[in-house]
Amino acid sequence: MAKKGDWVRIHNVVLKAEERTAKIPTDTQHCDLEMWDKGSLLEDSAEIGDPVTVETATGRIAKGVLLEENPCYKHSYGDFVPEIIEIDKQLRKIMSGGER
């Protein structure tokens, strides 16, 4: 259970697909415009899935469904690509004046 002041991540559907403008690509027209945001919980307490209000780091107030308490970054630069090592070797050789 998240408590007031806890750092949380929320989700909100900003516009349903049918509310979006026709001036966007066709495949995009069929998707809701969604927002994920992080901030300090303003409610006294909340469970995952509850509608909540947060204050973001910039002071903006945002509403959405509580997804996660104490969210962290979970990204990477992908899997190792062996060809990058060879590119690195070739580039260093070219830059040092060895090969053109």
C-alpha positions in Angstrom: 0.0 0.0 0.0 1.4 3.4 -1.0 1.1 6.3 1.5 0.9 10.0 1.1 4.2 11.4 -0.2 5.4 8.1 -1.7 7.0 8.2 -5.1 4.7 6.4 -7.5 4.0 5.8 -11.2 0.6 6.3 -12.7 -1.2 5.7 -16.0 -3.9 7.7 -17.7 -5.7 7.6 -21.0 -5.6 11.2 -22.2 -7.7 10.7 -25.4 -9.6 7.7 -26.5 -8.9 6.6 -30.1 -12.2 8.0 -31.4 -11.4 11.4 -29.8 -8.1 11.8 -31.7 -7.7 14.0 -34.7 -7.8 12.6 -38.2 -4.6 14.4 -39.0 -2.4 11.7 -37.6 -1.2 8.5 -39.3 -4.0 5.9 -39.8 -2.4 3.3 -37.5 -2.0 5.9 -34.8 -5.7 6.9 -35.1 -6.7 3.5 -33.8 -4.7 3.8 -30.6 -5.6 5.7 -27.4 -3.2 8.5 -26.4 -1.8 7.3 -23.1 0.3 8.9 -20.4 2.6 7.4 -17.8 3.8 9.8 -15.1 5.7 9.7 -11.8 5.1 11.8 -8.7 4.5 12.1 -5.0 1.1 10.5 -4.0 -1.3 13.1 -2.7 -3.9 10.7 -1.3 -3.5 9.4 2.3 -3.1 5.9 1.0 -3.8 3.8 -2.2 -3.5 0.3 -3.6 -2.2 -0.6 -7.0 -5.1 0.0 -9.5 -6.7 2.8 -7.5 -7.4 6.2 -9.1 -4.9 8.7 -7.6 -3.5 12.2 -7.8 0.2 12.9 -7.8 2.5 16.0 -7.8 5.3 15.6 -10.3 8.9 16.7 -9.7 8.0 19.9 -11.6 5.0 20.7 -9.4 2.4 19.6 -12.0 -0.7 17.8 -10.6 -1.6 14.7 -12.5 -4.4 12.1 -12.1 -4.3 8.4 -13.1 -4.4 4.8 -12.0 -1.7 3.8 -9.6 0.7 1.3 -11.3 3.8 1.1 -9.1 5.3 2.2 -5.9 8.9 3.4 -5.9 9.4 3.0 -9.7 12.9 2.5 -11.0 14.4 2.7 -14.5 14.4 -0.7 -16.3 16.1 -0.1 -19.6 19.2 -1.2 -21.4 21.0 -0.7 -24.7 19.9 -4.2 -25.9 21.7 -7.4 -26.3 25.4 -7.6 -27.1 26.2 -7.3 -30.8 29.6 -8.9 -31.7 29.9 -6.8 -34.9 30.1 -3.6 -32.8 33.6 -4.8 -31.5 34.9 -5.1 -35.1 33.4 -1.8 -36.1 35.1 -0.2 -33.0 38.5 -1.7 -34.0 38.1 -0.5 -37.6 37.1 3.0 -36.5 40.0 3.3 -34.1 42.4 2.3 -36.8 40.9 4.7 -39.3 40.9 7.6 -36.8 44.6 6.9 -35.9 45.5 7.3 -39.5 46.2 3.6 -40.2 43.5 2.9 -42.8 41.4 4.9 -45.3 
